[in-house]
Amino acid sequence: MLTRRSLLAPLALALALLPLPFSAPRADDARAPVTVFAAASLKNALDSIAAAWTRETGVEVKASYAASSALAKQIEQGAPADLFISADLAWMDYVAGKDLIVPATRETLLGNRLVLVAGPDWSRGEVELKPGVDLAGLLGDGRLAMGETSSVPAGKYGKAALETLGVWSAVEPKVAGAESVRAALALVSRGEAPLGIVYKTDAAADPKVKIVGTFPEDSHPPIVYPVAQLKDSKSPNASAFLKRLTSAPARADFEAAGFAVLPKPSGS
């Protein structure tokens, strides 16, 4: 004869074998980290800003640095991030075109300069970057390190500058394309390329290289860094860190690294 206890026993066993519910972190966690995808050239300044903010708030900033093109593609493919800082307008426009940013949070944050750097063995002095400059002759059998000209912003700016000066066709066969501006900088720093095209801020970050020329500002599109919060942002602290990036302490760090902090448009 079946008893109440015998009927309930299988049910109890089945319930006991069910997996325990996953305990997800609270969405309103005051300590939820902020993940930032940022152009490689921002590393030194952004690391400093993030460290100071973490000391003050206890909130960790997880920064991922790479070429803006690579980061934009990762965001498009669903990589988890809260903020995106690009080294040009094109890749921010690309992400915006995929409806992946919060438009109201987008602003142009920084400016930079494009420079020619030489490695530790360079002995030819300054290079006047004017139309017709014999950059190919200066390179000799060496290579010109720069970001990939089809995708990396620093490479695109560099190619535009060389085209404006009328020397791209002569220099192109000598170009050593790198996956990011920091990778190009490393080639020069290690002496694997005698010259490279990088941002002024990158040159300042490596004592082994020296600036031997600065490209005229009108030789390439303006170098600007837009920032925006991503629509799939999960951290409740993302907007607070975005606000920190435009604060006076952050401005000091950006300027110390050699960036120009751009004014906000009037009325914003």
C-alpha positions as CSV (number, residue, x, y, z in Angstrom):
1,M,0.0,0.0,0.0
2,L,1.4,3.4,-1.0
3,T,1.8,5.8,1.8
4,R,2.1,9.6,1.7
5,R,5.8,9.3,2.6
6,S,6.5,6.8,-0.2
7,L,4.7,9.1,-2.8
8,L,6.8,12.1,-1.7
9,A,10.1,10.4,-1.6
10,P,10.8,10.4,-5.4
11,L,9.7,14.0,-5.7
12,A,12.2,15.0,-2.9
13,L,14.9,13.1,-4.7
14,A,14.2,14.8,-8.0
15,L,14.3,18.2,-6.4
16,A,17.6,17.4,-4.7
17,L,19.2,16.5,-8.0
18,L,18.2,19.8,-9.6
19,P,21.2,22.2,-10.2
20,L,21.4,25.0,-7.7
21,P,20.3,28.4,-9.2
22,F,23.1,30.6,-10.5
23,S,23.7,33.5,-8.3
24,A,24.4,36.4,-10.7
25,P,26.1,39.6,-9.5
26,R,23.6,42.3,-8.7
27,A,23.2,44.8,-11.5
28,D,23.4,47.7,-9.0
29,D,26.6,46.5,-7.5
30,A,28.4,49.7,-6.4
31,R,31.8,48.0,-7.0
32,A,31.1,46.6,-10.5
33,P,34.2,47.2,-12.7
34,V,34.2,49.4,-15.8
35,T,35.6,47.9,-19.0
36,V,37.1,50.3,-21.4
37,F,38.2,49.5,-25.0
38,A,40.7,52.2,-25.8
39,A,43.1,53.1,-28.6
40,A,46.6,51.8,-27.9
41,S,48.1,55.3,-27.8
42,L,46.0,56.1,-24.7
43,K,47.6,53.5,-22.5
44,N,49.9,55.6,-20.3
45,A,47.5,58.4,-19.7
46,L,44.4,56.2,-19.2
47,D,46.2,53.8,-16.9
48,S,47.1,56.8,-14.7
49,I,43.6,58.2,-14.7
50,A,42.0,54.8,-14.0
51,A,44.4,54.0,-11.1
52,A,43.6,57.3,-9.4
53,W,39.8,56.8,-9.9
54,T,40.1,53.2,-8.5
55,R,41.9,54.5,-5.4
56,E,39.1,57.1,-4.8
57,T,36.1,54.9,-5.5
58,G,37.2,51.3,-5.1
59,V,35.9,50.5,-8.6
60,E,38.3,48.7,-10.9
61,V,38.8,49.8,-14.5
62,K,39.6,47.1,-16.9
63,A,41.2,48.6,-19.9
64,S,41.8,46.7,-23.2
65,Y,44.3,48.5,-25.6
66,A,44.6,47.8,-29.3
67,A,44.2,49.5,-32.7
68,S,40.8,51.2,-32.9
69,S,39.9,49.1,-35.9
70,A,40.4,45.9,-33.9
71,L,38.5,47.1,-30.9
72,A,35.6,48.3,-33.1
73,K,35.3,44.9,-34.7
74,Q,35.4,43.2,-31.3
75,I,32.6,45.4,-30.1
76,E,30.6,44.6,-33.2
77,Q,31.1,40.9,-32.5
78,G,29.7,41.3,-29.0
79,A,32.8,41.7,-26.8
80,P,31.7,43.0,-23.4
81,A,32.7,46.6,-22.9
82,D,31.3,49.7,-21.3
83,L,33.2,52.5,-23.0
84,F,35.0,52.9,-26.3
85,I,37.6,55.5,-27.1
86,S,38.8,55.6,-30.7
87,A,41.8,57.3,-32.2
88,D,39.8,58.6,-35.1
89,L,36.2,59.5,-36.0
90,A,35.9,56.8,-38.6
91,W,35.9,53.8,-36.3
92,M,33.6,55.5,-33.8
93,D,31.3,56.2,-36.7
94,Y,31.5,52.6,-37.7
95,V,30.4,51.4,-34.2
96,A,27.7,54.1,-34.1
97,G,26.5,53.0,-37.5
98,K,25.9,49.5,-36.0
99,D,23.7,51.1,-33.3
100,L,26.1,50.0,-30.6
101,I,26.7,53.3,-28.7
102,V,24.5,55.7,-26.7
103,P,24.6,58.7,-29.0
104,A,24.0,61.2,-26.2
105,T,27.2,60.1,-24.5
106,R,29.5,60.6,-27.5
107,E,31.9,63.5,-27.4
108,T,35.3,64.3,-28.9
109,L,37.8,64.1,-26.1
110,L,41.4,64.6,-27.2
111,G,43.7,65.8,-30.0
112,N,47.2,64.6,-30.9
113,R,50.1,65.3,-33.3
114,L,51.8,63.0,-35.8
115,V,55.6,62.7,-35.6
116,L,58.5,61.0,-37.2
117,V,60.6,59.1,-34.7
118,A,64.1,57.6,-34.9
119,G,65.7,54.8,-33.0
120,P,68.7,54.8,-30.7
121,D,71.2,54.5,-33.6
122,W,69.9,57.5,-35.7
123,S,72.6,60.0,-36.4
124,R,71.2,62.1,-39.2
125,G,69.6,64.7,-37.0
126,E,66.2,66.5,-37.7
127,V,64.1,65.8,-40.8
128,E,62.3,68.7,-42.3
129,L,58.9,67.2,-43.3
130,K,58.1,69.3,-46.3
131,P,56.9,68.5,-49.8
132,G,59.3,66.3,-51.7
133,V,61.3,65.3,-48.6
134,D,63.6,62.3,-49.5
135,L,62.3,60.0,-46.8
136,A,63.0,56.9,-48.9
137,G,66.6,58.0,-49.3
138,L,67.0,58.6,-45.5
139,L,65.7,55.1,-44.9
140,G,68.2,53.5,-47.2
141,D,67.8,49.7,-46.8
142,G,65.7,50.2,-43.7
143,R,62.0,50.2,-43.1
144,L,59.5,52.8,-42.1
145,A,57.4,51.5,-39.1
146,M,53.8,52.7,-39.0
147,G,50.3,51.3,-38.4
148,E,48.6,49.4,-41.1
149,T,47.5,52.0,-43.5
150,S,44.2,50.4,-44.4
151,S,42.8,50.2,-40.8
152,V,45.0,51.5,-38.0
153,P,44.2,55.2,-37.5
154,A,47.9,56.2,-37.0
155,G,48.7,54.4,-40.2
156,K,45.8,56.1,-42.1
157,Y,47.0,59.5,-40.8
158,G,50.5,58.7,-41.8
159,K,49.7,57.6,-45.3
160,A,47.6,60.8,-45.8
161,A,50.5,63.0,-44.6
162,L,53.0,61.2,-46.9
163,E,50.6,61.6,-49.9
164,T,50.2,65.3,-49.1
165,L,54.0,65.7,-49.1
166,G,54.1,63.8,-52.4
167,V,56.4,61.0,-51.2
168,W,54.0,58.1,-50.5
169,S,54.8,56.2,-53.8
170,A,58.5,56.3,-53.0
171,V,58.1,55.3,-49.4
172,E,55.3,52.6,-49.7
173,P,57.7,49.7,-50.6
174,K,59.7,50.4,-47.5
175,V,56.7,50.5,-45.1
176,A,56.6,47.9,-42.2
177,G,52.9,47.8,-41.3
178,A,52.1,47.1,-37.7
179,E,48.9,46.0,-35.9
180,S,48.9,49.2,-33.7
181,V,50.7,52.4,-33.2
182,R,52.5,51.0,-30.2
183,A,53.6,48.0,-32.2
184,A,55.1,50.4,-34.7
185,L,56.8,52.3,-31.9
186,A,58.3,49.1,-30.6
187,L,59.9,48.3,-34.0
188,V,61.8,51.7,-33.8
189,S,62.6,51.4,-30.1
190,R,64.2,48.0,-30.7
191,G,66.2,49.2,-33.6
192,E,64.4,47.0,-36.1
193,A,63.3,50.1,-38.1
194,P,65.4,53.3,-38.3
195,L,62.3,55.5,-38.6
196,G,58.6,55.3,-37.7
197,I,55.4,57.4,-37.8
198,V,53.6,57.5,-34.5
199,Y,51.7,60.0,-32.3
200,K,53.6,62.6,-30.3
201,T,52.3,61.0,-27.1
202,D,53.7,57.6,-28.0
203,A,57.1,59.1,-28.7
204,A,57.0,60.7,-25.2
205,A,56.2,57.3,-23.6
206,D,59.4,55.6,-24.9
207,P,62.8,57.1,-23.9
208,K,64.6,55.0,-26.5
209,V,63.1,56.9,-29.4
210,K,63.4,60.6,-30.3
211,I,61.2,62.9,-32.4
212,V,63.1,64.0,-35.5
213,G,60.2,65.7,-37.3
214,T,56.6,66.8,-36.8
215,F,54.2,66.5,-39.7
216,P,52.3,69.7,-40.6
217,E,48.8,69.6,-39.2
218,D,47.3,70.4,-42.5
219,S,49.0,67.4,-44.1
220,H,46.5,64.9,-42.7
221,P,42.9,64.9,-41.2
222,P,42.7,66.2,-37.6
223,I,43.8,63.6,-35.1
224,V,40.9,63.4,-32.6
225,Y,39.8,60.8,-30.0
226,P,36.0,60.4,-29.6
227,V,34.6,58.5,-26.6
228,A,31.1,57.0,-26.0
229,Q,29.3,54.6,-23.7
230,L,28.2,51.4,-25.4
231,K,24.5,50.3,-25.4
232,D,25.4,46.9,-24.1
233,S,27.2,48.4,-21.1
234,K,26.5,46.4,-17.9
235,S,28.4,48.4,-15.3
236,P,26.4,51.0,-13.4
237,N,29.7,52.8,-12.9
238,A,30.3,53.4,-16.6
239,S,28.8,56.9,-16.8
240,A,30.7,58.0,-13.7
241,F,34.0,57.0,-15.2
242,L,33.1,58.6,-18.5
243,K,32.4,61.8,-16.5
244,R,35.8,61.4,-14.9
245,L,37.5,61.4,-18.3
246,T,36.4,65.0,-18.8
247,S,37.3,66.2,-15.3
248,A,40.2,68.5,-14.3
249,P,42.3,65.6,-12.8
250,A,42.0,63.6,-16.0
251,R,42.8,66.7,-18.1
252,A,46.1,67.0,-16.2
253,D,47.0,63.4,-16.9
254,F,46.1,63.7,-20.6
255,E,48.1,66.9,-21.0
256,A,51.1,65.5,-19.1
257,A,51.1,62.7,-21.7
258,G,51.1,65.2,-24.5
259,F,47.5,65.1,-25.6
260,A,45.5,68.2,-26.3
261,V,42.2,68.2,-24.4
262,L,39.6,69.5,-26.7
263,P,36.9,72.0,-25.5
264,K,33.3,70.9,-25.3
265,P,31.0,72.4,-27.9
266,S,29.2,75.4,-26.6
267,G,25.9,74.5,-25.0
268,S,26.9,70.9,-24.2
